[in-house]
Amino acid sequence: MYKSLVKPTLFNLDAERAHHLVFDNLRRAARLPGAKALLRGLYDYQHPSLAREVFGLKFPNPVGLAAGFDKNAVLTDELATLGFGFVEIGTVTPRPQPGNPQPRLFRLPQDEALVNRMGFNNDGAAVVAARLARRQNRQLLIGGNIGKNKDTPNEHAAADYVACFEALADVVDYFVVNVSSPNTPNLRQLQEKKPLIDLLQQVQACNQRRPKPRPLLLKIAPDLTDSQLDDILEIAEETQLSGLVATNTTISRDNLLTDAGQVAALGAGGLSGRPLRARATEVIRYLHQRSHGTLPIIGVGGIHSAADALEKLAAGASLVQLYTGFIYEGPALVSQINKALVTASRQP
């Protein structure tokens, strides 16, 4: 029903407007008597073999929702009914900010891709933390993706990440430091070795003062060179990271089916979806091999089918996340991946 009815209707609307429409309707639908049970019956596929223990957390299945979909933790209870093993909220900044001017989210249907320059639009860490504290479903694992405010200079960025960590530490299960979005000016400069070590050490110092430290991960761009990926692995070891998220969106526009002039007219932004699949898998494989499998990786980028998810896991990912594939394929994609994993586990 999603592909034949819901998707064509949504794709006739502006992409960001469609996103908000989905949120509003899912929230309303979930309030109806029996609706959550119905959604679980349709989409929540469970099996003991799907369970994973990664960086000290027990995941009921390895398929999560990537950051950017539910930035403000508005729908965590509703998303729990769709079969996700975990949901990553954010990116959250210390202070609320509106993000970049609209329009800022665009579809490339020929490529089954999105271009976004949202710019960390969110309600701010305090509001998001209060919302998570009120959620009903405490079983769903929540990741907190954190960033800096647009007007915070890079030399003071660490303070923003620490502020987000302190605000969210009691209401999320793990953290992801996001320095790889292309949509906040100069943010990617923080991926350089010296500033990144300093930033992560300050967040980790705050983390280690807690009675029970949270797993701390770093989300990286797919546009890094092998030498830069080697630096990331050294940084991960030096700052005692629990894992990596590979990868964020790309600034590349190579090998797209959509007319180049049409793509150029959309302007700047990060590209996600099918065109990112191969590069994201390549980065995962490189990191897994170079780390000898000692560093857990959440694989994200271009997962539009069960085969795509299995490819990421075979390359070395411990968990996977959906975003653009979830929009193009619909909620059934989650159970399709989990069913394929159970089938694969039964094969000799």
KACOR-V54952 format. One record per pair of residues at least 24 apart in sequence whose C-alpha atoms are under 10 Angstrom apart, sorted by the first residue. I is the first residue (numbers start at 1). J is the second residue. D is the distance in whole Angstrom. If there is no record, write none. Layout:
# KACOR-V54952
[[I J D] [I J D]]
This chain:
# KACOR-V54952
[[1 330 9] [2 327 10] [2 328 9] [2 329 8] [2 330 6] [2 331 8] [2 332 9] [3 328 8] [3 329 7] [3 330 7] [6 330 9] [7 327 8] [7 328 8] [7 329 9] [7 330 8] [10 327 10] [11 107 8] [11 109 9] [11 327 10] [11 328 10] [14 103 8] [14 105 8] [14 106 8] [14 107 9] [15 103 9] [15 104 9] [15 105 6] [15 106 6] [15 107 7] [15 114 9] [15 116 10] [16 102 9] [16 103 8] [16 104 8] [16 105 6] [16 106 8] [16 107 10] [16 116 10] [16 118 10] [17 103 10] [17 105 9] [19 69 9] [19 70 10] [19 105 10] [19 327 9] [23 69 10] [23 70 9] [23 74 8] [23 75 7] [23 78 9] [24 75 9] [26 75 8] [26 78 7] [26 79 9] [27 74 9] [27 75 7] [27 77 9] [27 78 7] [27 79 10] [28 78 10] [29 78 9] [30 75 10] [30 77 9] [30 78 6] [30 79 10] [30 81 9] [31 78 9] [35 78 10] [35 81 9] [36 77 9] [36 78 7] [36 79 10] [36 80 9] [36 81 6] [36 82 9] [37 81 8] [38 81 9] [38 82 10] [39 78 9] [39 79 10] [39 80 10] [39 81 6] [39 82 6] [39 83 9] [39 331 10] [40 78 10] [40 79 10] [40 80 8] [40 81 5] [40 82 6] [40 83 7] [41 81 9] [41 82 9] [41 83 9] [42 81 9] [42 82 8] [42 83 9] [42 331 9] [42 332 8] [42 335 9] [43 81 7] [43 82 5] [43 83 6] [43 84 9] [43 331 7] [43 332 6] [43 333 9] [43 334 7] [43 335 6] [43 336 9] [44 80 8] [44 81 6] [44 82 5] [44 83 4] [44 84 8] [44 85 10] [44 331 10] [44 332 9] [44 334 8] [44 335 6] [44 338 9] [45 82 9] [45 83 6] [45 84 9] [45 332 10] [45 334 8] [45 335 5] [45 336 9] [45 337 10] [45 338 7] [45 339 7] [46 83 8] [46 85 10] [46 335 9] [46 338 8] [46 339 9] [46 342 9] [47 338 8] [47 339 9] [47 341 10] [47 342 7] [48 342 9] [49 338 10] [49 341 8] [49 342 6] [49 343 10] [49 345 7] [49 346 9] [50 85 9] [50 338 7] [50 339 9] [50 341 7] [50 342 7] [50 345 9] [51 85 9] [52 85 9] [52 318 8] [52 319 8] [53 318 9] [53 319 10] [54 215 10] [54 242 9] [54 243 9] [54 295 10] [54 296 7] [54 297 9] [54 298 10] [54 318 7] [54 319 8] [55 174 9] [55 214 9] [55 215 6] [55 216 9] [55 217 10] [55 241 10] [55 242 6] [55 243 7] [55 295 9] [55 296 7] [55 297 10] [55 318 10] [56 174 10] [56 214 9] [56 215 8] [56 242 9] [57 141 8] [57 173 8] [57 174 9] [57 214 10] [57 215 9] [58 85 9] [58 141 9] [59 84 10] [59 85 6] [59 86 7] [59 139 10] [59 140 9] [59 141 7] [59 319 9] [60 84 9] [60 85 5] [60 86 8] [60 139 9] [60 140 9] [60 141 9] [61 85 5] [61 86 8] [61 319 8] [61 320 10] [61 334 10] [61 337 10] [61 338 7] [61 341 10] [62 86 8] [62 298 9] [62 309 10] [62 313 9] [62 317 10] [62 318 7] [62 319 5] [62 320 6] [62 321 8] [62 334 10] [62 337 9] [62 338 8] [62 341 9] [63 87 9] [63 298 10] [63 299 10] [63 309 9] [63 318 10] [63 319 6] [63 320 5] [63 321 6] [63 322 7] [63 333 10] [63 334 7] [63 335 9] [63 337 8] [63 338 7] [64 88 7] [64 141 9] [64 142 10] [64 143 10] [64 298 9] [64 299 10] [64 300 9] [64 319 8] [64 320 6] [64 321 4] [64 322 6] [64 323 9] [64 334 8] [65 89 9] [65 142 10] [65 143 10] [65 300 9] [65 320 8] [65 321 5] [65 322 5] [65 323 6] [65 324 10] [65 326 8] [65 334 9] [66 90 9] [66 143 9] [66 145 9] [66 245 10] [66 248 10] [66 298 10] [66 299 10] [66 300 8] [66 301 10] [66 320 9] [66 321 5] [66 322 6] [66 323 6] [66 324 9] [66 326 10] [67 91 6] [67 92 10] [67 143 8] [67 144 8] [67 145 7] [67 146 10] [67 176 9] [67 178 10] [67 248 10] [67 321 9] [67 322 9] [67 323 8] [68 92 10] [68 118 9] [68 120 9] [68 121 9] [68 122 10] [68 145 9] [68 323 8] [69 322 9] [69 323 7] [69 324 9] [69 326 10] [69 327 10] [70 122 10] [71 120 8] [71 121 8] [71 122 6] [71 123 8] [71 124 10] [71 128 9] [71 144 10] [71 145 9] [72 121 9] [72 122 6] [72 123 6] [72 124 8] [72 125 9] [72 127 8] [72 128 6] [72 129 9] [72 131 8] [72 132 9] [73 122 10] [73 123 10] [73 127 10] [73 128 6] [73 129 9] [73 130 10] [73 131 7] [73 132 7] [73 135 9] [73 142 9] [73 144 9] [74 128 8] [74 131 7] [74 132 8] [74 135 9] [75 131 10] [75 132 10] [75 135 9] [76 131 10] [76 132 8] [76 135 7] [76 136 9] [76 137 8] [76 138 10] [76 140 8] [76 141 10] [76 142 8] [77 132 10] [77 135 7] [77 136 6] [77 137 6] [77 138 9] [77 139 10] [77 140 8] [78 136 10] [78 137 9] [79 137 10] [79 140 9] [79 331 10] [80 137 8] [80 138 10] [80 139 9] [80 140 6] [80 141 9] [81 137 10] [81 140 10] [82 331 7] [82 332 8] [82 333 10] [82 334 8] [82 335 8] [83 140 10] [83 331 9] [83 332 9] [83 333 10] [83 334 6] [83 335 7] [83 338 9] [84 140 8] [84 141 9] [84 321 9] [84 322 10] [84 331 10] [84 334 7] [84 335 9] [84 338 10] [85 139 10] [85 140 7] [85 141 7] [85 142 9] [85 319 9] [85 320 10] [85 321 10] [85 334 9] [85 338 10] [86 139 9] [86 140 6] [86 141 5] [86 142 6] [86 143 7] [86 173 10] [86 319 10] [86 320 10] [86 321 9] [87 140 7] [87 141 6] [87 142 5] [87 143 6] [87 144 9] [87 321 9] [87 322 10] [88 141 8] [88 142 6] [88 143 4] [88 144 6] [88 145 7] [88 172 9] [88 173 10] [88 174 9] [88 175 9] [88 176 9] [88 321 9] [89 128 9] [89 132 10] [89 142 7] [89 143 6] [89 144 5] [89 145 6] [89 146 9] [89 172 9] [89 175 10] [89 176 10] [90 120 8] [90 121 9] [90 122 7] [90 123 10] [90 124 9] [90 125 9] [90 128 9] [90 143 9] [90 144 6] [90 145 5] [90 146 6] [90 147 9] [90 176 9] [90 178 10] [91 119 9] [91 120 6] [91 121 8] [91 122 7] [91 124 10] [91 125 10] [91 144 8] [91 145 5] [91 146 5] [91 147 6] [91 148 9] [91 176 9] [91 177 9] [91 178 7] [91 181 10] [92 120 7] [92 121 8] [92 122 6] [92 123 8] [92 124 6] [92 125 6] [92 126 10] [92 127 10] [92 128 8] [92 129 10] [92 144 8] [92 145 6] [92 146 5] [92 147 6] [92 148 8] [92 149 9] [92 161 9] [92 164 7] [92 165 10] [92 168 9] [92 178 10] [93 120 7] [93 121 9] [93 122 7] [93 123 8] [93 124 5] [93 125 6] [93 126 9] [93 128 10] [93 145 9] [93 146 6] [93 147 5] [93 148 5] [93 149 6] [93 150 9] [93 160 7] [93 161 8] [93 163 9] [93 164 6] [93 165 10] [94 122 9] [94 123 9] [94 124 5] [94 125 5] [94 126 7] [94 127 10] [94 128 10] [94 146 9] [94 147 8] [94 148 7] [94 149 7] [94 159 9] [94 160 6] [94 161 8] [94 162 9] [94 163 6] [94 164 5] [94 165 9] [94 166 10] [94 167 8] [95 122 8] [95 123 7] [95 124 5] [95 125 7] [95 126 8] [95 127 9] [95 148 9] [95 149 7] [95 150 10] [95 160 9] [95 163 10] [95 164 9] [96 120 9] [96 121 7] [96 122 6] [96 123 4] [96 124 4] [96 125 7] [96 126 9] [96 127 9] [96 128 10] [96 149 8] [97 121 5] [97 122 6] [97 123 7] [97 124 7] [97 149 7] [97 150 8] [97 151 10] [98 122 7] [98 123 8] [98 124 10] [99 149 10] [99 150 8] [99 183 9] [99 184 9] [100 150 10] [100 183 8] [100 184 9] [103 266 9] [104 266 9] [104 267 9] [104 268 9] [104 269 8] [105 266 9] [105 269 9] [105 270 10] [106 263 10] [106 266 8] [106 269 9] [106 271 10] [107 263 10] [107 266 10] [107 271 10] [107 272 10] [107 273 10] [107 324 10] [107 328 10] [108 256 9] [108 257 9] [108 258 7] [108 259 10] [108 262 9] [108 263 8] [108 271 10] [108 272 10] [108 273 9] [109 257 9] [109 258 8] [109 328 9] [110 256 8] [110 257 6] [110 258 6] [110 259 9] [111 255 10] [111 256 6] [111 257 6] [111 258 7] [111 272 10] [111 273 8] [111 274 7] [111 275 7] [112 256 10] [112 257 10] [112 258 10] [112 272 9] [112 273 6] [112 274 6] [112 275 8] [112 302 9] [112 304 9] [112 324 8] [112 325 8] [112 327 9] [112 328 7] [112 329 10] [113 256 9] [113 258 10] [113 271 7] [113 272 6] [113 273 4] [113 274 6] [113 275 7] [113 276 9] [113 302 8] [113 324 7] [113 325 8] [113 327 10] [113 328 8] [114 249 9] [114 269 9] [114 270 8] [114 271 6] [114 272 5] [114 273 6] [114 274 9] [114 275 10] [114 323 10] [114 324 7] [114 325 10] [114 327 10] [114 328 10] [115 249 9] [115 250 9] [115 251 9] [115 263 9] [115 266 8] [115 267 9] [115 268 8] [115 269 6] [115 270 5] [115 271 5] [115 272 6] [115 273 9] [115 324 10] [116 182 9] [116 183 8] [116 249 9] [116 266 9] [116 267 10] [116 268 8] [116 269 5] [116 270 5] [116 271 7] [116 272 8] [117 181 9] [117 182 8] [117 183 5] [117 184 8] [117 267 9] [117 268 7] [117 269 4] [117 270 6] [117 271 9] [118 181 10] [118 182 10] [118 183 7] [118 184 9] [118 269 8] [118 270 9] [119 149 9] [119 150 8] [119 181 8] [119 182 9] [119 183 5] [119 184 6] [119 185 9] [119 269 9] [120 146 9] [120 147 8] [120 148 9] [120 149 8] [120 150 8] [120 181 9] [120 183 8] [120 184 7] [121 149 10] [121 150 10] [124 149 9] [124 164 9] [124 167 10] [125 163 8] [125 164 6] [125 165 9] [125 166 9] [125 167 6] [125 168 7] [126 163 10] [126 164 8] [126 166 10] [126 167 6] [126 168 8] [127 167 9] [127 168 10] [128 167 9] [128 168 8] [128 171 9] [129 164 9] [129 166 10] [129 167 6] [129 168 5] [129 169 9] [129 170 8] [129 171 6] [129 172 9] [130 167 9] [130 168 9] [130 171 9] [131 171 9] [132 168 9] [132 170 9] [132 171 6] [132 172 8] [133 168 9] [133 170 8] [133 171 6] [133 172 9] [134 171 10] [135 171 10] [138 171 10] [140 173 9] [141 171 10] [141 172 8] [141 173 6] [141 174 8] [142 171 8] [142 172 5] [142 173 5] [142 174 7] [142 175 9] [143 168 10] [143 171 9] [143 172 6] [143 173 6] [143 174 5] [143 175 6] [143 176 7] [143 215 9] [143 216 10] [143 217 10] [144 168 7] [144 169 9] [144 171 9] [144 172 6] [144 173 8] [144 174 6] [144 175 5] [144 176 6] [144 177 9] [144 216 10] [144 217 10] [145 172 10] [145 174 9] [145 175 6] [145 176 5] [145 177 6] [145 178 6] [145 217 9] [145 218 9] [145 219 9] [146 175 7] [146 176 6] [146 177 5] [146 178 6] [146 179 9] [146 218 10] [147 176 9] [147 177 7] [147 178 5] [147 179 7] [147 180 10] [147 181 9] [147 184 10] [147 187 9] [148 177 10] [148 178 9] [148 179 9] [148 184 9] [148 187 8] [149 184 8] [149 187 10] [150 183 9] [150 184 6] [150 185 7] [150 186 9] [150 187 9] [151 184 9] [151 185 9] [153 185 10] [153 186 9] [153 187 9] [154 185 10] [154 186 8] [154 187 7] [154 188 10] [154 189 8] [154 190 7] [154 195 9] [154 199 10] [155 190 9] [155 195 8] [155 199 10] [156 199 9] [157 187 9] [157 190 9] [157 195 9] [157 199 7] [158 190 10] [158 195 9] [158 196 9] [158 198 8] [158 199 5] [158 200 8] [158 201 9] [158 202 7] [158 203 7] [159 199 8] [159 202 8] [159 203 8] [160 199 10] [160 203 10] [161 199 8] [161 200 9] [161 202 9] [161 203 7] [162 199 9] [162 200 9] [162 202 7] [162 203 5] [162 204 9] [162 205 9] [162 206 7] [162 207 9] [163 203 9] [163 206 10] [164 203 10] [165 203 7] [165 204 10] [165 206 8] [165 207 8] [165 214 10] [165 216 10] [166 203 9] [166 206 8] [166 207 8] [166 210 10] [169 207 8] [169 210 9] [169 212 10] [169 213 9] [169 214 7] [170 214 9] [172 214 8] [173 213 10] [173 214 6] [173 215 8] [173 216 10] [174 213 9] [174 214 5] [174 215 5] [174 216 6] [174 217 8] [174 242 9] [175 214 7] [175 215 6] [175 216 5] [175 217 6] [175 218 8] [175 219 10] [175 242 10] [176 215 9] [176 216 6] [176 217 5] [176 218 5] [176 219 6] [176 241 10] [176 242 10] [176 243 9] [176 244 8] [176 245 8] [177 203 9] [177 216 8] [177 217 6] [177 218 5] [177 219 6] [177 220 9] [177 244 9] [177 245 9] [178 217 9] [178 218 6] [178 219 5] [178 220 7] [178 221 9] [178 245 9] [178 248 9] [179 218 8] [179 219 7] [179 220 7] [179 221 8] [179 248 10] [180 218 9] [180 219 7] [180 220 5] [180 221 5] [180 222 9] [180 223 9] [180 224 10] [180 247 9] [180 248 6] [180 249 8] [180 250 9] [181 219 9] [181 220 8] [181 221 7] [181 248 7] [181 249 7] [181 250 9] [181 251 9] [181 269 9] [181 270 7] [182 221 9] [182 248 9] [182 249 8] [182 250 8] [182 251 7] [182 268 9] [182 269 7] [182 270 6] [182 271 10] [183 249 10] [183 251 10] [183 268 8] [183 269 6] [183 270 7] [184 269 10] [188 220 9] [188 221 8] [191 218 10] [191 219 10] [191 220 8] [191 221 9] [191 224 9] [191 228 9] [191 231 10] [191 232 8] [192 228 8] [192 231 9] [192 232 9] [192 235 10] [193 228 8] [193 231 7] [193 232 8] [193 234 9] [193 235 7] [194 235 9] [196 232 9] [196 235 8] [196 236 10] [196 239 10] [197 232 9] [197 234 10] [197 235 6] [197 236 9] [197 238 8] [197 239 7] [198 235 10] [198 239 9] [199 239 10] [200 235 9] [200 236 9] [200 238 10] [200 239 6] [200 240 9] [200 241 8] [201 235 10] [201 238 9] [201 239 6] [201 240 9] [201 241 10] [202 239 9] [203 239 10] [204 239 7] [204 240 8] [204 241 8] [205 239 10] [214 242 9] [215 240 10] [215 241 7] [215 242 5] [215 243 8] [216 240 8] [216 241 6] [216 242 5] [216 243 7] [216 244 9] [217 241 6] [217 242 6] [217 243 5] [217 244 5] [217 245 7] [217 296 9] [217 297 9] [217 298 9] [218 242 9] [218 243 7] [218 244 5] [218 245 6] [218 246 9] [218 247 10] [218 297 10] [218 298 10] [219 243 9] [219 244 6] [219 245 4] [219 246 6] [219 247 7] [219 248 7] [219 297 10] [219 298 9] [220 244 7] [220 245 6] [220 246 6] [220 247 5] [220 248 6] [220 249 9] [220 283 10] [221 245 9] [221 246 7] [221 247 5] [221 248 5] [221 249 7] [221 250 7] [221 251 9] [221 280 9] [221 283 9] [222 246 7] [222 247 5] [222 248 6] [222 249 7] [222 250 6] [222 251 9] [222 252 9] [222 276 8] [222 279 7] [222 280 6] [222 281 10] [222 282 9] [222 283 7] [222 284 10] [222 301 9] [223 247 9] [223 248 9] [223 249 9] [223 250 6] [223 251 7] [223 252 8] [223 279 9] [223 280 9] [223 283 9] [224 250 10] [224 283 9] [225 283 9] [226 283 9] [226 286 8] [226 287 9] [229 283 8] [229 286 8] [229 287 7] [229 290 9] [230 286 9] [230 287 8] [230 290 8] [230 291 9] [232 287 9] [233 287 7] [233 288 10] [233 290 8] [233 291 7] [233 295 9] [234 291 10] [236 295 9] [237 291 10] [237 295 9] [241 295 8] [241 296 10] [242 294 10] [242 295 7] [242 296 7] [242 297 9] [243 294 9] [243 295 5] [243 296 5] [243 297 6] [243 298 8] [243 318 10] [244 284 9] [244 287 9] [244 295 7] [244 296 7] [244 297 5] [244 298 6] [244 299 9] [244 317 10] [245 284 9] [245 296 9] [245 297 6] [245 298 5] [245 299 6] [245 300 7] [245 317 9] [245 319 9] [245 320 9] [245 321 9] [246 279 10] [246 280 6] [246 281 8] [246 282 10] [246 283 7] [246 284 6] [246 287 9] [246 297 7] [246 298 6] [246 299 5] [246 300 6] [246 301 8] [246 317 9] [246 320 9] [246 321 10] [247 272 10] [247 276 9] [247 277 10] [247 279 9] [247 280 6] [247 281 9] [247 283 8] [247 284 8] [247 297 10] [247 298 8] [247 299 7] [247 300 6] [247 301 6] [247 302 10] [247 321 10] [248 272 8] [248 276 9] [248 280 9] [248 299 10] [248 300 7] [248 301 7] [249 273 9] [249 276 8] [249 280 9] [249 300 9] [249 301 8] [249 302 10] [250 275 9] [250 276 7] [250 279 9] [250 280 10] [250 301 10] [252 276 9] [271 301 10] [271 324 10] [272 300 10] [272 301 7] [272 302 7] [272 303 10] [272 323 8] [272 324 6] [272 325 9] [273 300 10] [273 301 6] [273 302 4] [273 303 7] [273 304 8] [273 322 9] [273 323 8] [273 324 5] [273 325 6] [273 326 10] [273 327 10] [273 328 9] [274 301 8] [274 302 4] [274 303 7] [274 304 7] [274 308 9] [274 324 8] [274 325 8] [275 301 9] [275 302 7] [276 300 9] [276 301 6] [276 302 5] [276 303 9] [277 301 5] [277 302 4] [277 303 7] [277 304 9] [277 308 8] [277 309 10] [277 311 9] [277 312 9] [278 302 8] [278 303 10] [278 308 9] [278 311 10] [278 312 9] [280 312 8] [280 315 10] [281 308 9] [281 309 10] [281 311 7] [281 312 6] [281 313 9] [281 314 9] [281 315 7] [281 316 9] [281 317 9] [282 312 9] [282 315 8] [283 312 10] [283 315 9] [283 316 10] [284 312 7] [284 313 9] [284 314 10] [284 315 6] [284 316 6] [284 317 7] [285 311 10] [285 312 8] [285 313 9] [285 314 8] [285 315 5] [285 316 6] [285 317 8] [286 315 8] [286 316 9] [287 315 9] [287 316 8] [287 317 10] [288 315 7] [288 316 5] [288 317 8] [288 318 10] [289 315 9] [289 316 8] [292 316 10] [293 317 9] [293 318 10] [300 324 10] [301 325 9] [303 329 10] [303 333 9] [303 337 10] [304 328 8] [304 329 7] [304 330 10] [304 333 8] [304 334 10] [304 337 10] [305 329 8] [305 333 7] [305 334 9] [305 336 8] [305 337 7] [305 340 10] [306 333 7] [306 334 8] [306 335 9] [306 336 6] [306 337 4] [306 338 8] [306 339 9] [306 340 6] [306 341 8] [307 336 10] [307 337 8] [307 340 8] [307 341 10] [308 337 9] [309 334 10] [309 337 7] [309 338 9] [309 340 9] [309 341 9] [310 337 8] [310 338 10] [310 340 8] [310 341 7] [310 344 9] [313 341 10]]
